């Protein structure tokens, strides 16, 4: 794999997507307002849970806002890359255009995963970053090199796990065309990631750590921000991330063996 080649191709993808989005500049303003209102609504909903008790699952409201910030960033990334691309796999298979993807001199998984970009999702990512900066201030978090490195590592791991889950479900389209409901169920489960994992019962914590790894997606990065995460948890998240990435890649290559070309 030639990194320079893929970087050049990705720049073309980015340029095309931005050019297409800027044709309707009013949409950018609407998307910004929508993202702001959505974040305000999420924070308001979170505050309701803390009305009767100042602490839930050992988390104060100001600390729980960190989880909301990370969730907002991840949701923005989902809307920017995962949703516009991975849902297109169904279209490729229905119309037989996956043939042309497989014939291109570029990795098919890369092409399918990053061809389209929804720039409006960047607005949500920016709002999430601003919320995290605000949380750093109100929680009086000490900024140092170790904190920045561990935070970056855990957030990148969260993005990779989330991508793997989306890609794994989308790949099943090769056998089952209607997978949209499955992705909506996944998004519903990930919606729970806005709340501290310790606020749920023991059985649900196990479920959201093993089957739907919300603990690795939002809780552990948030604990790193607060200096509460232990080294073994961070190491475990890295291992889980590699496992998810490798498994989703192998599953894609395995699924392609069952793909029937439109020309065959």
C-alpha positions, -999 to 999 in steps of 0.1 A, spaced: 0 0 0 13 34 -11 4 60 16 11 89 -7 -13 74 -34 -41 70 -9 -36 105 6 -38 119 -29 -70 100 -37 -85 111 -3 -77 147 -11 -97 143 -43 -126 128 -24 -125 157 1 -124 183 -27 -153 168 -45 -175 165 -14 -167 201 -3 -175 215 -38 -208 196 -38 -218 209 -4 -208 245 -10 -233 246 -39 -260 251 -12 -244 275 13 -276 280 32 -275 243 42 -243 250 62 -261 276 83 -291 253 88 -268 224 98 -249 245 123 -282 257 139 -294 221 140 -262 208 156 -263 236 182 -299 229 191 -292 191 192 -263 196 216 -283 220 238 -311 194 239 -287 166 249 -272 187 277 -306 196 290 -317 159 290 -285 150 308 -292 177 334 -326 162 341 -310 130 354 -289 150 378 -318 171 392 -326 148 421 -291 137 427 -259 156 423 -239 124 416 -249 94 394 -227 63 393 -200 83 409 -201 110 383 -210 147 388 -228 167 361 -197 186 352 -178 153 347 -206 137 328 -204 166 303 -171 152 292 -189 120 280 -213 142 262 -185 161 245 -168 129 234 -201 115 222 -208 147 202 -174 143 185 -180 107 176 -215 114 164 -201 141 142 -175 117 127 -203 92 121 -223 118 102 -192 129 83 -178 96 71 -196 65 83 -232 73 75 -228 87 40 -204 60 29 -213 27 46 -250 30 39 -241 32 2 -229 -5 2 -266 -15 -2 -268 7 -33 -236 -7 -48 -249 -43 -44 -284 -36 -57 -272 -17 -88 -242 -39 -94 -218 -9 -91 -197 -28 -66 -182 -45 -96 -166 -12 -107 -154 -6 -71 -136 -40 -71 -120 -33 -105 -105 0 -94 -67 1 -87 -74 10 -51 -84 -10 -20 -122 -16 -21 -127 -11 16 -109 23 15 -130 34 -15 -163 24 1 -154 38 35 -141 73 25 -154 82 -10 -181 106 3 -178 132 30 -206 151 46 -189 184 57 -219 193 79 -207 166 103 -176 187 109 -197 213 127 -208 187 153 -171 177 158 -161 213 164 -190 218 189 -178 186 207 -143 199 209 -155 233 223 -175 214 249 -144 194 259 -124 225 262 -151 240 285 -151 208 305 -114 209 309 -118 244 324 -147 237 348 -132 205 360 -98 221 364 -80 194 344 -42 197 343 -31 198 307 2 180 302 19 159 275 8 126 291 -28 137 293 -29 148 256 -13 116 244 -35 93 263 -66 113 254 -57 112 217 -50 75 218 -83 66 235 -104 88 212 -87 74 181 -94 39 195 -131 49 200 -133 61 164 -118 29 151 -141 7 172 -172 27 160 -160 24 124 -155 -14 127 -190 -18 141 -206 2 113 -185 -15 86 -192 -50 100 -230 -44 99 -228 -28 65 -208 -58 51 -237 -81 59 -255 -64 31 -238 -89 7 -262 -115 22 -290 -94 36 -299 -63 16 -320 -47 43 -295 -38 70 -306 -2 76 -326 -13 106 -295 -29 121 -276 3 118 -304 22 134 -304 -2 163 -266 3 167 -271 41 168 -298 37 194 -274 17 216 -246 42 210 -270 69 221 -267 54 256 -230 62 255 -239 98 265 -244 86 300 -218 73 326 -216 35 323 -216 32 361 -251 46 362 -264 13 348 -269 -20 365 -241 -46 366 -257 -68 339 -261 -38 316 -225 -27 322 -214 -62 312 -235 -60 280 -223 -26 271 -187 -37 276 -187 -70 258 -214 -70 231 -218 -33 224 -185 -18 236 -198 15 248 -174 14 277 -145 15 253 -161 41 230 -170 69 255 -164 59 292 -127 51 291 -117 82 271 -138 103 296 -120 86 325 -87 95 309 -98 132 309 -105 130 346 -73 110 354 -94 81 367 -86 55 340 -61 27 349 -33 17 326 -48 -18 320 -80 -3 308 -62 18 282 -42 -11 271 -73 -33 269 -90 -6 247 -60 -6 223 -62 -45 221 -100 -44 216 -95 -18 188 -70 -39 170 -92 -69 173 -122 -50 159 -102 -35 130 -86 -69 120 -119 -88 123 -139 -62 102 -112 -64 75 -112 -102 74 -149 -102 74 -150 -79 44 -126 -101 25 -146 -132 35 -179 -116 24 -165 -107 -10 -162 -144 -18 -200 -146 -16 -206 -115 -37 -222 -123 -71 -211 -99 -98 -237 -81 -117 -220 -93 -149 -219 -130 -140 
